[in-house]
Amino acid sequence: MNDLYDRELRAHAAGGYSSPGAIFPYAAGFKGSADTGREAAEAINKKLGRLQRLVHGAVKGRGRYGLTAEEAAGILNMDRVSVQPRLSELKAMGLVKDSGLRRVNPSSRKRAVVWVLTEFAPVAGGDL
């Protein structure tokens, strides 16, 4: 945890990731020094815990099959841009992992990470 804290302090000093006193992934992050990113992160912080629980529940509900950010957005009836950062936060918390699998998003036809609960993630060199 100290590594995450140290990394966030350095990122913040460089103009990034979290508002002062709010450490990612327990607060929404942002990149760069633009005030719009900071303002958006601060606005989402009011409902961050609830959103993280919803996304975590969607991943949990899919078991070993997992889901992409776009699939989670569809299940939760939310925008993908609201879901994707929550998956990054859950990953930083150690609650979800990249399964190593990829599925094509219907909207973009691009491959996307399939997220699973940490307990279903492959061990290095292992299988799901």
Secondary structure, 3 states (H helix, E strand, C coil): CHHHHHHHHHHHHCCCECCCCCCCCCCCCECCCCHHHHHHHHHHHHHHHHHHHHHHHHHHHCHHHCECHHHHHHHHCCCHHHHHHHHHHHHHCCCEEEEEEEEECCCCCCEEEEEEEHHHCCCCCCCC
